[in-house]
């Protein structure tokens, strides 16, 4: 199972919006609604930010939103804040009853 | 509150074995499926293994199939990963993570335990 494809890095200024893409295949992103996104600060464990493509767990800011079109899922962060600077990973359940992650995207808040 | 605490990591030689544990608290452990997910130094996340809430279904990534064994003891609220025939490429921080039945995401993660495979 190949990793999902994410851009290595994205950046934005405080207050701006950014979008991170996550491209998969018919065996994962296309075939299932089970795309999730995780935020990871350096030296910390990942934190769930979005599940089932577009749902936010309680406690996660509504500045984070998710969507999917075809083979690409997206995470959008609006009103960028310094604390959003972190690595972001997408994940999808797959047809082989596995999970696959993206390679990760480093978000820099300028 | 939900807590997942991994232990058992360390330095091991290639070909050696190690057993990781994950102690769960703050929730009904037997109601949740569990997974191990690893992260090599400076790299991304890689899913390793899954075990259903009652242990009846188990899956592995191809990279560890035949070498790693996942198990759980619901009476002890504990998850395990027996790692045999370890290779340098198994060097990583290993996280245990929780998922709710009927879903496919991990809503709580432990802090991780580092496994280093080196001679």
Contacts between the chains, C-beta under 8 A, distances in Angstrom:
chain1	res1	chain2	res2	distance
A	1	B	61	7.8
A	1	B	62	7.4
A	3	B	44	7.1
A	32	B	104	7.3
A	34	B	103	7.6
A	34	B	104	3.7
A	34	B	105	6.9
A	36	B	104	7.5
A	36	B	105	3.9
A	36	B	106	7.4
A	38	B	45	7.4
A	38	B	106	7.8
A	44	B	111	8.0
A	45	B	95	6.1
A	45	B	109	4.2
A	45	B	110	6.5
A	45	B	111	5.4
A	45	B	112	6.0
A	46	B	45	6.7
A	46	B	95	7.4
A	46	B	106	7.8
A	46	B	109	5.5
A	47	B	109	7.5
A	48	B	105	6.2
A	48	B	106	6.5
A	48	B	107	5.2
A	48	B	108	7.9
A	51	B	103	7.1
A	51	B	105	4.0
A	51	B	107	7.5
A	52	B	103	7.4
A	52	B	105	7.1
A	57	B	107	6.5
A	89	B	44	6.4
A	89	B	45	5.3
A	91	B	45	7.5
A	91	B	47	7.7
A	91	B	105	7.3
A	91	B	106	8.0
A	93	B	104	3.8
A	97	B	50	7.7
A	97	B	59	5.1
A	98	B	47	6.3
A	98	B	50	7.9
A	98	B	59	6.2
A	98	B	61	6.3
A	99	B	35	7.2
A	99	B	37	8.0
A	99	B	47	4.0
A	99	B	50	7.6
A	99	B	104	7.2
A	100	B	47	6.9
A	101	B	37	8.0
A	101	B	44	6.0
A	101	B	45	4.3
A	101	B	46	6.5
A	101	B	47	6.5
A	102	B	44	7.1
A	103	B	44	4.8
A	104	B	44	4.2
A	104	B	45	7.3
